[in-house]
Amino acid sequence: MDSTVTKEVATELLPIIRVYKDGTVERLMASPIVPPFPEGDPQTGVLSKDISFSITPDSSISARLYLPKLPDQQSHKLPILVYFHGGGFCIESASSFLVHRYLNILVSQAKVVVVSVDYRLAPEHLLPIAYDDCWDALNWVASHSARDATDKEPWLLEYGDFERLFIGGDSSGGNIVHNMAIRGGVRISGAFLVDPYFWGSKPIGSEPKEGHEESLLSRLWKLACPSGGLDDPLINPVGPGAPSLAGLGCSRMLVCVAEKDILRDRGIAYIDAVRTSGWEGDVDLFEAEGENHGHHIFYPETDKAKEMFQRLASFLNH
């Protein structure tokens, strides 16, 4: 076979992903894979390790765990954060450089135990597989609070406070946070959604009125979830037929948006809908003025990013 033959492209969503007709996938924007630091990150001292846990006899889920540098005589337990990374449901992973660096910083400042879920990606694994992976991982973490818990993780048992169990995520990870909270059934203290990837069939606010159906964000959703339209409640939680936000299964929520982000108006619409839904929890908005999508992940050394980290740390330790 001639190795110089060019493969035919089936779908191309620049600058994110390219899918070929033979089923192979080229992830164009994904950051490099980096190893964990079980002995401690050189900059932050945060410990990290990779684990895998069984969901059924035939399936398991992977995650990267983080533990802050602690004094020798640690007397109190720490909040637990189950984290869902971003990447439009189709790029990045729990071991990606950008995700790893971000969580090292957050853990060092917030002093929390983090379980970063390595959910399966589209288009090889179409939605709702990522949601199901994250739900299974959240339930596995929560199961550690039971005395007869099996498949136990020592860091969670020794250092985790299950009365302070949080979920959080950025971009598509923020979308996953909402979809975990709306399911209910797990006792969650709080949830943060940063630049959440919500969308819909009709443009709102400052979103461009022309070409909405063929925009990158519309096409990205169709790639990840071809069976669901742009008003599927999974991507449009304030659209027709979406479950009532009064049923959100947490008592506190923080929604963060960036002023220049195309997703900003969706985040604002979401928080407005939460506030008027009859939900009995407390919800706060944090807006990064002059910043764009994921600014704190790409440029964590900026003043705005540092302010974001401080706000997240405060929320997790309230």
N, C-alpha and C positions, 0 to 999 in steps of 0.2 A: 504493500500500500504506500502511495506517495505521501510522505509526511508533510510536504509543502502545500497540500490541498487546503484551501481556506475553508473553515467551518462556516456554515450558514447561521446567521443571527436570527433568533426568533423574536426576542424582545430586548430592547436597549433603553435603559433609563439612566442617562448620563446626568451627573458623574458618579452614579451609585453602583449600578449593576448591569451586567450583560448576560443574557441567557441564550444559549445556542439550541438549535433544533435537535441536536443529539442528546439534549438534557443536561449538558455540562453548564456550570455557572461560573462566571468570573465576577468576583466582588471587587469593584474598582476602588472603593473608598475605605475599605476595612483597614484598621490600624494593625500593626504587627502583633503577633502572639508573644507574650512574655511569660516567664515562669513565675511561680509564687516565691515568696521569701519566708520559709518556715523559721529562719533564724532572725528575721527582722529586716525591714526595708532600710537601706543605708541612710536615707534622708529623714524618714519619719519614725523609724523604729517599729512600725506596724508589722505584725506577724501575719502571714497568709499561707494557706495550703489548699490544695485541690482535693475534693472528695467526690464520691459517688454513692448514692443510696438507692435501695430497691423500692419500687412502687408496687410492682407485681413480680411474680417469679420470673417473668420474661422481660421486664423492662426496668430501667433505672434512669436516674437523672443526675447530672453532674453539677457541681457548684464550686465556687471559690469562697473560702471563709477568710475573714479578717478579724484580727484581735489587736487592740491598741497595746502599746507598751505600758505595762502596769507596775506599780511599786511591788516590792517583794511581799509585803503584807497587805494584799488587796482584801478589804473587809466587806465591801458592798458589791452587789451584782450590777450588771450593765444593761442598758436598753438593747433590744435585738432589732435589727433592721433586715428585712428580707427585701433585696434590691433586684430590680429588673432593668437591664441596660437598654439603651436606645439603639437605633439603627434601622428604622423603618421596617422592622420585622424580618429583615433579610440580610443585614450585615452586622458585624461586631459579635463579640462573645464575652463570657465572663473572664477570659484570659487575654482579651485585647489590651494593648498598651494604654489607650485613652481611658478605658474603664478602670483598669488597674491603678493608674496614677490618680484618677479622680477619687476612688474609694480609699486609697492610702491617705490622701489629704483629709477627706471627710472623717475617717475613723480616728485619725490622730487628733483632730480638733473636737469631735463630738464624743469620743470615748464610748463607742458602741461596738457590739459584736455584729458583723455583717455576714449574711449569706447571700452571695451574688449568684443568681440562678442562671445556668447555662442552658436556656431553653432552645429547642430546635427551631431552625430558621426556614422561612420561605425562600424560594419557591419549591424546594425539595420537600418541605413539610408545610403544607398550606394551613392557614388558620381554620379552625380554632386550636390546632395542635400546640402552639406556643402558650395560649391561655391555659390549656389543660396541664401542660408541664409546670407552669408557674403555680397553678392551683394545687397540684400535687405536692410541689416543693413547700408551699406555705403550710399546708396541712401536716407535712412531715415535720417541719420546724415546730409547729404548735403541739404536735404529739409528744414532744419532749417534756411537757408539763405534767403528763400522766405518770403515775408511779410505775406502771407496768410497761412503759415505753420500750419498744424494741428498736434495734438498729440505731443505737444512741450515739450522738456526737459529743465527745468530751468537752469541747469548748463551750457548747451550748449549755450543757448540764452544769459545768463548773462556774461559768461566768455570766450566763444569760438570765435576765429577769423577765419571766414570761408574763408578768403584769404590765410590762412595757414593751409590747410587741408592735413594731411599726412595719409598714410597707412603703416603698418609695421607688421612683423611677423617673427617667428622663426621656422625653420625646415619645417614641413608641412604648418605652417602658412606663411613662406616665399614663399612657392609654391603658396598659396592662393593670396598673394600680387601680384605676377606676373600675375595670372589669373584675378585679378580685374583690374590691370593696362592695360592689353591688350584688355579688353572689351571696354574701353573708355566710354565717355558719362558723366563722373563725373569729375569736375575740381579738380585735385589733384596736390598739390604743390610738393610733394616728396614722395618717397617710399623707405623703407629699408627692405632688405631681409637678415636675419641672418641664416647661415648654411642651405640654402634652400634645400628642399627635391625635387631634380630633379634626374631623372634616365633615362635609355634607354635600348634597347635590346642588345646593344653591349658594353662591358666594355671599358672604356677610361682611359688614364693616369695610375695611380697606382692601379686602381681597379683590384681585382683578376680575372684572365682570366678563371679559372675553376669554374664551378658551378654557373655562373652568373644568369641564369634563375631561379635557386632555392635558391638564396641568400635571406636573411631576407628582404632586401629592395625590391626585386622583388616580393616576396610573400606578403609583406605588401600592395603593390600597388594593386595586384590582389585581395586581400581581400576587399579593400576599393572600387575598381572600376573593378569588374569582366568583365564588357562589354568593357573595354579599354585595349589595349596591352601596352607593355612597351615603345612604341614609340608614344603613344597617346600624342598630343600636350599639354595636361593638365599636364603630368609628364615629357615630353621631349620637352621643348620649342625651342630647337635648332635642332630637328629632322626633318625628311622628312614630308612635309605637314603642318608644324607649321606656324601660322600666322607670318608675318614679324614683327620683333621687332622694326622696324621703327615706328610702330603704337602705341607704349607704351604711355599711356595717362597720363604722368606726366612729369615735367620739370627737376627733379633731382632724382637721385637714388644712394643709398649706398648699396653695397653688401658686407657682412661680411662672412669670412670663417675661419676655424680653421685648422692649419697645419696638425694635426693628424686625422682629420675627414675623413671618407670614402667618404663623399659627397663633399670634398674640390674641386676635379678636375671638378665636375659638375658646381660648383659655378664659378670657373675660366672660364670654357668654356662659361658659360652664359654671363659673363661680357665682354668677348672677342667678343661674337656675337653681344651684344648690341652696342659695340663701332664701329663695322664694318657694322652695319645694315642701317646706314643713319639716325638713330634717332637723333634729334636735341637737346636733353637734355644733362645734365652733369651727368656722372656716375663715382663713386669712389669705390675703393676696399680697404677693411681693412682686414688684415690677422693677426690672433692671433697665434703667433709662439709658438710651443710646446704644444698647447692645442688641446682638442678633442671636439666633438660635444656637444653643449649646455653647455660648461664649465661655462659661465657667469650666467646661470640659476641655475645650481647645486651648484656652489661654488662662490657666488657673492662677497665674502670677499677677494678673491685673487687679486694680483696686475693686472693681465691680465684682470680679469673681471672688475675691476675699470676703466681700460683703455678703455674697450669696452663701459661701461656706459657713459664715458666722450665723446667718439666719437659719440654715438647716440644722446646725449644731444646737442652736437655741431651741428649735422646735422639738428635736429629739430628746432634749433634756428638761423640758418644761415640767 
